[in-house]
C-alpha cells in the first residue's frame, strides 16, 4: 500500500511537471477535490482539467520539486516555481 500511495502522489508531480492536464485527470477520482494555498476548493475532473490548462497558460515554466516522506500517506514537501506570462511573454522581471 505504501508504495502505491507514494507512486500516485509522484505521478501527480510528474504530470504537473510535464504540463499534462489529461494525465492529471486520469489520476483523479471522480470526486477529486483540490485545495489551493488560499483555501479555495475546486472539485471534479472536468473543472480540474480546465483549471490546469489555465494555470499552465499563466505559468508556462511551472514546475515543482519534492522530497517524499513515505508512510501510509504520502507527504510531499518541496518547492514550486513558475513565471507569470504577460501578453504572451515571459518577462525577466517576473522570474
N, CA, C and O atoms as a DFTB+ gen file, in Angstrom:
380 C
 N C O
     1  1       0.826      -1.209       0.000
     2  2       0.000       0.000       0.000
     3  2       0.862       1.261       0.000
     4  3       0.583       2.216      -0.725
     5  1       1.920       1.251       0.830
     6  2       2.784       2.433       0.943
     7  2       3.343       2.829      -0.416
     8  3       3.327       4.007      -0.773
     9  1       3.833       1.862      -1.173
    10  2       4.420       2.146      -2.476
    11  2       3.377       2.714      -3.437
    12  3       3.683       3.611      -4.223
    13  1       2.157       2.202      -3.379
    14  2       1.089       2.689      -4.264
    15  2       0.736       4.136      -3.951
    16  3       0.550       4.938      -4.866
    17  1       0.641       4.476      -2.676
    18  2       0.290       5.844      -2.274
    19  2       1.354       6.820      -2.752
    20  3       1.035       7.854      -3.339
    21  1       2.593       6.499      -2.507
    22  2       3.685       7.369      -2.920
    23  2       3.742       7.443      -4.448
    24  3       3.991       8.511      -5.007
    25  1       3.514       6.319      -5.120
    26  2       3.532       6.294      -6.579
    27  2       2.485       7.200      -7.192
    28  3       2.762       7.897      -8.168
    29  1       1.284       7.199      -6.632
    30  2       0.221       8.073      -7.138
    31  2       0.601       9.536      -6.911
    32  3       0.449      10.366      -7.808
    33  1       1.089       9.846      -5.725
    34  2       1.484      11.227      -5.424
    35  2       2.578      11.696      -6.381
    36  3       2.523      12.811      -6.899
    37  1       3.573      10.835      -6.612
    38  2       4.645      11.214      -7.526
    39  2       4.161      11.258      -8.975
    40  3       4.722      11.985      -9.794
    41  1       3.126      10.487      -9.291
    42  2       2.509      10.571     -10.614
    43  2       1.924      11.950     -10.862
    44  3       2.049      12.492     -11.960
    45  1       1.284      12.524      -9.843
    46  2       0.758      13.888      -9.962
    47  2       1.897      14.878     -10.210
    48  3       1.785      15.754     -11.067
    49  1       2.976      14.739      -9.471
    50  2       4.130      15.626      -9.653
    51  2       4.654      15.522     -11.084
    52  3       4.920      16.534     -11.731
    53  1       4.798      14.294     -11.570
    54  2       5.306      14.077     -12.922
    55  2       4.402      14.706     -13.975
    56  3       4.893      15.357     -14.897
    57  1       3.096      14.523     -13.854
    58  2       2.155      15.080     -14.838
    59  2       2.117      16.595     -14.755
    60  3       1.972      17.257     -15.783
    61  1       2.242      17.165     -13.562
    62  2       2.310      18.622     -13.424
    63  2       3.571      19.139     -14.117
    64  3       3.516      20.107     -14.876
    65  1       4.685      18.501     -13.856
    66  2       5.943      18.962     -14.441
    67  2       6.002      18.766     -15.947
    68  3       6.812      19.404     -16.620
    69  1       5.156      17.892     -16.490
    70  2       5.059      17.726     -17.942
    71  2       3.904      18.543     -18.546
    72  3       3.630      18.459     -19.743
    73  1       3.235      19.331     -17.693
    74  2       2.106      20.172     -18.134
    75  2       1.079      19.328     -18.892
    76  3       0.708      19.646     -20.022
    77  1       0.635      18.263     -18.260
    78  2      -0.243      17.267     -18.871
    79  2      -1.589      17.202     -18.145
    80  3      -1.787      16.331     -17.298
    81  1      -2.525      18.118     -18.465
    82  2      -3.823      18.096     -17.794
    83  2      -4.567      16.767     -17.970
    84  3      -5.203      16.293     -17.028
    85  1      -4.497      16.166     -19.153
    86  2      -5.178      14.889     -19.366
    87  2      -4.587      13.802     -18.483
    88  3      -5.317      12.979     -17.931
    89  1      -3.271      13.799     -18.350
    90  2      -2.625      12.834     -17.470
    91  2      -2.988      13.058     -16.012
    92  3      -3.152      12.098     -15.259
    93  1      -3.115      14.312     -15.608
    94  2      -3.548      14.624     -14.241
    95  2      -4.966      14.119     -14.000
    96  3      -5.246      13.494     -12.978
    97  1      -5.844      14.391     -14.937
    98  2      -7.244      13.973     -14.800
    99  2      -7.336      12.449     -14.697
   100  3      -8.159      11.924     -13.947
   101  1      -6.499      11.748     -15.445
   102  2      -6.513      10.285     -15.412
   103  2      -6.150       9.745     -14.029
   104  3      -6.549       8.633     -13.684
   105  1      -5.409      10.502     -13.240
   106  2      -5.029      10.084     -11.893
   107  2      -6.088      10.422     -10.844
   108  3      -6.027       9.923      -9.720
   109  1      -7.045      11.255     -11.201
   110  2      -8.036      11.746     -10.240
   111  2      -9.230      10.802     -10.109
   112  3      -9.638      10.149     -11.070
   113  1      -9.775      10.749      -8.899
   114  2     -11.037      10.054      -8.682
   115  2     -12.166      10.968      -9.162
   116  3     -11.959      12.162      -9.376
   117  1     -13.345      10.403      -9.327
   118  2     -14.498      11.202      -9.767
   119  2     -14.783      12.349      -8.808
   120  3     -15.186      13.431      -9.236
   121  1     -14.576      12.122      -7.509
   122  2     -14.896      13.143      -6.510
   123  2     -13.650      13.916      -6.054
   124  3     -13.628      14.472      -4.956
   125  1     -12.632      13.947      -6.892
   126  2     -11.379      14.637      -6.579
   127  2     -11.645      16.100      -6.235
   128  3     -12.413      16.779      -6.917
   129  1     -11.005      16.572      -5.175
   130  2     -11.068      17.985      -4.801
   131  2      -9.650      18.499      -4.584
   132  3      -8.813      17.826      -3.982
   133  1      -9.402      19.693      -5.080
   134  2      -8.115      20.367      -4.969
   135  2      -8.312      21.586      -4.089
   136  3      -9.249      22.357      -4.291
   137  1      -7.437      21.761      -3.118
   138  2      -7.475      22.934      -2.247
   139  2      -6.169      23.683      -2.452
   140  3      -5.091      23.139      -2.212
   141  1      -6.266      24.941      -2.898
   142  2      -5.041      25.706      -3.146
   143  2      -4.528      26.347      -1.863
   144  3      -5.129      26.206      -0.798
   145  1      -3.421      27.047      -1.981
   146  2      -2.779      27.662      -0.832
   147  2      -3.614      28.735      -0.149
   148  3      -3.339      29.105       0.993
   149  1      -4.631      29.238      -0.842
   150  2      -5.521      30.247      -0.253
   151  2      -6.792      29.632       0.313
   152  3      -7.668      30.339       0.810
   153  1      -6.885      28.296       0.233
   154  2      -8.057      27.610       0.759
   155  2      -9.212      27.489      -0.219
   156  3     -10.285      27.018       0.157
   157  1      -9.021      27.903      -1.460
   158  2     -10.080      27.769      -2.465
   159  2     -10.160      26.312      -2.896
   160  3      -9.137      25.656      -3.092
   161  1     -11.390      25.807      -3.043
   162  2     -11.614      24.403      -3.364
   163  2     -12.210      24.277      -4.763
   164  3     -13.159      24.978      -5.111
   165  1     -11.639      23.373      -5.560
   166  2     -12.165      23.043      -6.882
   167  2     -12.373      21.537      -6.894
   168  3     -11.449      20.778      -6.604
   169  1     -13.578      21.103      -7.228
   170  2     -13.892      19.679      -7.242
   171  2     -14.349      19.233      -8.622
   172  3     -14.992      19.983      -9.356
   173  1     -14.006      18.000      -8.957
   174  2     -14.437      17.394     -10.206
   175  2     -13.356      17.400     -11.267
   176  3     -12.619      18.374     -11.417
   177  1     -13.272      16.296     -12.003
   178  2     -12.238      16.149     -13.030
   179  2     -12.309      17.226     -14.116
   180  3     -11.286      17.793     -14.498
   181  1     -13.505      17.503     -14.606
   182  2     -13.642      18.472     -15.697
   183  2     -13.177      19.856     -15.261
   184  3     -12.446      20.526     -15.990
   185  1     -13.598      20.283     -14.080
   186  2     -13.179      21.601     -13.583
   187  2     -11.677      21.641     -13.344
   188  3     -11.033      22.665     -13.574
   189  1     -11.119      20.522     -12.881
   190  2      -9.674      20.467     -12.654
   191  2      -8.905      20.550     -13.969
   192  3      -7.882      21.232     -14.043
   193  1      -9.384      19.867     -15.006
   194  2      -8.717      19.922     -16.313
   195  2      -8.701      21.352     -16.840
   196  3      -7.675      21.833     -17.321
   197  1      -9.822      22.015     -16.748
   198  2      -9.909      23.413     -17.187
   199  2      -8.952      24.279     -16.363
   200  3      -8.254      25.135     -16.906
   201  1      -8.929      24.050     -15.071
   202  2      -8.053      24.821     -14.188
   203  2      -6.578      24.629     -14.500
   204  3      -5.819      25.598     -14.515
   205  1      -6.156      23.378     -14.751
   206  2      -4.751      23.134     -15.059
   207  2      -4.364      23.715     -16.416
   208  3      -3.262      24.244     -16.561
   209  1      -5.236      23.629     -17.399
   210  2      -4.935      24.248     -18.697
   211  2      -4.702      25.738     -18.511
   212  3      -3.748      26.295     -19.054
   213  1      -5.569      26.380     -17.749
   214  2      -5.409      27.818     -17.486
   215  2      -4.122      28.106     -16.731
   216  3      -3.383      29.026     -17.080
   217  1      -3.857      27.323     -15.706
   218  2      -2.673      27.560     -14.876
   219  2      -1.395      27.424     -15.686
   220  3      -0.490      28.249     -15.562
   221  1      -1.315      26.380     -16.522
   222  2      -0.127      26.195     -17.351
   223  2       0.002      27.312     -18.390
   224  3       1.110      27.624     -18.826
   225  1      -1.116      27.911     -18.786
   226  2      -1.068      29.067     -19.674
   227  2      -0.531      30.305     -18.976
   228  3       0.183      31.103     -19.583
   229  1      -0.873      30.469     -17.703
   230  2      -0.396      31.626     -16.937
   231  2       1.076      31.483     -16.550
   232  3       1.818      32.464     -16.517
   233  1       1.487      30.243     -16.259
   234  2       2.840      29.953     -15.785
   235  2       3.451      28.855     -16.668
   236  3       3.511      27.698     -16.253
   237  1       3.904      29.206     -17.881
   238  2       4.346      28.194     -18.838
   239  2       5.612      27.435     -18.430
   240  3       5.921      26.398     -19.016
   241  1       6.336      27.931     -17.448
   242  2       7.524      27.206     -16.985
   243  2       7.322      26.645     -15.574
   244  3       8.295      26.367     -14.873
   245  1       6.058      26.478     -15.157
   246  2       5.739      25.995     -13.817
   247  2       6.280      24.588     -13.598
   248  3       6.143      23.716     -14.456
   249  1       6.892      24.382     -12.449
   250  2       7.331      23.044     -12.063
   251  2       7.392      22.960     -10.545
   252  3       7.460      23.971      -9.846
   253  1       7.367      21.738     -10.064
   254  2       7.512      21.514      -8.634
   255  2       8.615      20.489      -8.404
   256  3       8.828      19.586      -9.213
   257  1       9.304      20.651      -7.294
   258  2      10.349      19.724      -6.870
   259  2       9.994      19.278      -5.466
   260  3       9.672      20.103      -4.611
   261  1      10.050      17.977      -5.226
   262  2       9.610      17.475      -3.923
   263  2      10.611      16.501      -3.320
   264  3      11.385      15.841      -4.013
   265  1      10.557      16.445      -2.006
   266  2      11.144      15.372      -1.219
   267  2       9.947      14.556      -0.742
   268  3       8.875      15.111      -0.500
   269  1      10.118      13.275      -0.608
   270  2       8.995      12.405      -0.267
   271  2       9.174      11.848       1.134
   272  3      10.251      11.377       1.502
   273  1       8.092      11.910       1.913
   274  2       8.039      11.257       3.204
   275  2       7.117      10.062       3.045
   276  3       5.930      10.229       2.765
   277  1       7.641       8.868       3.219
   278  2       6.867       7.653       2.964
   279  2       6.182       7.165       4.234
   280  3       6.695       7.327       5.341
   281  1       5.040       6.578       4.052
   282  2       4.275       6.003       5.138
   283  2       2.938       5.559       4.585
   284  3       2.816       5.304       3.387
   285  1       1.933       5.462       5.442
   286  2       0.611       5.060       4.967
   287  2      -0.070       6.180       4.194
   288  3      -1.077       5.963       3.519
   289  1       0.492       7.382       4.301
   290  2       0.080       8.517       3.464
   291  2       1.349       9.091       2.857
   292  3       2.441       8.884       3.387
   293  1       1.216       9.801       1.766
   294  2       2.390      10.409       1.143
   295  2       2.454      11.873       1.537
   296  3       1.500      12.621       1.324
   297  1       3.557      12.276       2.101
   298  2       3.788      13.678       2.406
   299  2       4.823      14.207       1.436
   300  3       5.954      13.721       1.400
   301  1       4.447      15.186       0.660
   302  2       5.362      15.776      -0.308
   303  2       5.724      17.176       0.154
   304  3       4.846      18.014       0.360
   305  1       6.987      17.423       0.314
   306  2       7.466      18.712       0.777
   307  2       8.512      19.205      -0.216
   308  3       9.424      18.464      -0.583
   309  1       8.383      20.421      -0.636
   310  2       9.343      20.917      -1.605
   311  2       9.029      22.342      -2.006
   312  3       8.547      23.147      -1.210
   313  1       9.320      22.631      -3.276
   314  2       9.123      23.978      -3.779
   315  2       8.388      23.949      -5.109
   316  3       8.417      22.960      -5.841
   317  1       7.737      25.053      -5.394
   318  2       7.087      25.248      -6.690
   319  2       7.574      26.574      -7.241
   320  3       7.839      27.516      -6.495
   321  1       7.686      26.629      -8.559
   322  2       8.101      27.889      -9.171
   323  2       7.522      28.000     -10.566
   324  3       7.262      27.000     -11.235
   325  1       7.332      29.209     -10.980
   326  2       6.849      29.481     -12.321
   327  2       6.850      30.969     -12.569
   328  3       6.764      31.767     -11.635
   329  1       6.947      31.338     -13.830
   330  2       6.984      32.736     -14.222
   331  2       5.646      33.107     -14.842
   332  3       5.159      32.422     -15.741
   333  1       5.058      34.187     -14.361
   334  2       3.768      34.643     -14.860
   335  2       3.927      35.211     -16.267
   336  3       4.758      36.087     -16.504
   337  1       3.127      34.707     -17.188
   338  2       3.151      35.141     -18.583
   339  2       2.366      36.441     -18.736
   340  3       1.218      36.519     -18.300
   341  1       2.963      37.460     -19.348
   342  2       2.318      38.753     -19.561
   343  2       2.271      39.026     -21.056
   344  3       3.310      39.142     -21.705
   345  1       1.065      39.128     -21.598
   346  2       0.892      39.395     -23.029
   347  2       1.709      38.437     -23.901
   348  3       2.311      38.841     -24.896
   349  1       1.716      37.185     -23.515
   350  2       2.417      36.173     -24.294
   351  2       3.917      36.143     -24.114
   352  3       4.608      35.445     -24.856
   353  1       4.449      36.892     -23.136
   354  2       5.894      36.944     -22.936
   355  2       6.265      36.608     -21.500
   356  3       5.553      36.959     -20.559
   357  1       7.403      35.914     -21.349
   358  2       7.991      35.688     -20.030
   359  2       8.964      36.828     -19.765
   360  3      10.089      36.832     -20.265
   361  1       8.517      37.785     -18.977
   362  2       9.336      38.958     -18.703
   363  2      10.399      38.644     -17.656
   364  3      10.095      38.014     -16.642
   365  1      11.654      39.075     -17.884
   366  2      12.724      38.800     -16.925
   367  2      12.382      39.254     -15.508
   368  3      12.744      38.583     -14.542
   369  1      11.693      40.382     -15.374
   370  2      11.374      40.881     -14.031
   371  2      10.391      39.984     -13.292
   372  3      10.233      40.118     -12.078
   373  1       9.729      39.078     -13.995
   374  2       8.779      38.175     -13.359
   375  2       9.415      36.864     -12.891
   376  3       8.728      36.013     -12.326
   377  1      10.701      36.697     -13.118
   378  2      11.394      35.472     -12.671
   379  2      11.687      35.551     -11.204
   380  3      12.263      34.622     -10.639
